[in-house]
Each structure stands twice: as C-alpha cells, then as structure tokens.
Amino acid sequence: MTTAPTLTLNDGTELPSIGFGTYPHDGEDSAEPTRVALELGYRLLDTALRYENEEAVGRGVRESDVPRDQIVVTSKVPGRFHGYDEARESFERSNANLGLDTIDLFLIHWPLPKVGKYVDTWRALVDLQREGLVRSIGVSNFTPEHLERIIDATGVVPAVNQVELHPYFPQAELRAFHAEHGIVTQAWSPLGRGELLEDERVLAVANAHGVTPAQAILRWHVQIGSVPIPKSRSVERQRANLDVFGFELSDAEIDTLSSLERGRLWDQDPDTHEEF
C-alpha cells in the first residue's frame, strides 16, 4: 500500500498530495471503488452533489477499515444552490447523503459569474467552517478575478482551488496566483485526454524512469505543487496512479511536460460555463 505525503493548507489542516476521483462511470455504484481506493492507500476522495453518488461514496467510507479521521472527503456546491441560504441547504443535503460525521473539504463547484451569487455562496461556506460544520473550504474553477472578489469581500482565502490542469493546460499564471495567496491547486482531469498518454514527449519522460505515461504526468503534478485527482475503473491503474513517490523528474523533464501547453481540452471557461 502506498501512502501519499500531505500538504498543509492555509487553515492548518493536512491534505494528501494525490486524491481519488469518484465521478461514476456509466451509472456504476461508487461504494466499491471508494472502498478499494482506500484499501490501496488513497486518503483524499472527491465527490460532489452534482455527481449524484455521495451516498455511495459515504457507504464506501463506512465499509472501509481505514479510520474515518484519516480520510479527507470532498464535496461541492452545485450552481442551483448558489446564494447564502441555498449553499447551506446544499451542505445539509451533501452531509445527509454522505452519512459521515462531517465534510472535510467543501468547495463551490463553479463560480457562475452570470448568476452573480458566488460571493454570497462563499460567505455561507465561511460560516459553515466557523461553526465547525466543515473542516476546510475552497472553490473550484475560479479565476484570479473570482478569487480576488471573494477574498476582498470576506477576508477569507480559499484553502483550495480545484481546476482543469494537465500538461496540455498547465495554468502557470493561476498557479502563481495560488502560490502568492497560499491556495493549494487541485487538478481535475489531471491526465487530460487519452492522446496525452500517447504523446511522444510524455512517453520519452516515462521511459526514462521505467514508469507509465500516467505516472510520469502525475509525478509532474506533484513536483509543480498540484494535487491531482485521477479516476480510473481499473484497480491496477488506481494502484499505479498512487505509486508516484519513488522517482523524481528532472527540471528539464518538468519543463518538457509544461511546454506541451495547448489550452483547455474541455471548453469550459469559468467566465461563461454554466453548471446547475
């Protein structure tokens, strides 16, 4: 079993440096993949009310032999619950679905600037944390402009911003903003599309270390300070994805992977994307 090192968030809590994405595949029950992931050594789980699998993820946690206090469970507020009261209701629903003692990391899923309620939504998360109902709070898919607005309005800096990030979209400017403000970068879609795993430059880096292309990319994430959240149906790939702490990429290899930039793969610009 591999155990990932942890990072310290700006609120003093610890976050594993790699997580397990639970977004369901073709309607599958997420309980067993969650239980297996914990057995393999994952301690950071990522779900959302929008995924409609919180109940199964919570069941997987309860069925696991891993002590609850060693597991970081993340969920997110969907767009239809933007607003102060609505965000608190979203928490109540997610907390009930999960059936756990608390939500360890609670995020705003998307900013939805057209709706214009993400500041009030953030105020609700700030109060939930102050009341001890959630351990850590953060956001997802926020740009520097969105981040500055909620920080200026509340004085509270998110612990985490979870965004699309991979060698095809390394987000250097946003990561620099995070570093300046003490925000940990999490990466959804950390491996990008399948073509990234077949890119000759990725293969060259992987072959130099005797690892898989996915392991090389995930190690790139770890070394640039990003917390990747890969997901896979395969137990063997789940195991391999966690096993990225026994080798180190050179600065030149980091630069090679970072130079693959071509932009977003999913056409989800936070300034315009709508998710409810």
Protein Blocks (a to p, Z undefined) as FASTA:
>chain_A
ZZddddddfkopacdfbdcdfbdgehiafklmmmmmmmnopabdcddfklopmmmmmmmm
mmpmbdfklpccdddddfklgcjklmmmmmmmmmmmnopabdfbdcdfblolmnopmmmm
mmmmmmmmmnopafbdcdehiafklmmmmmmmnopacfbdcddddfklnolmmmmmmmmn
opacddehklopfklmmgmklmmmmmmnopafklmmmmmmmmnopacddddfblklmmmm
mmmmlbccdfklmmmmmmmpgbjfklpafklpccZZ
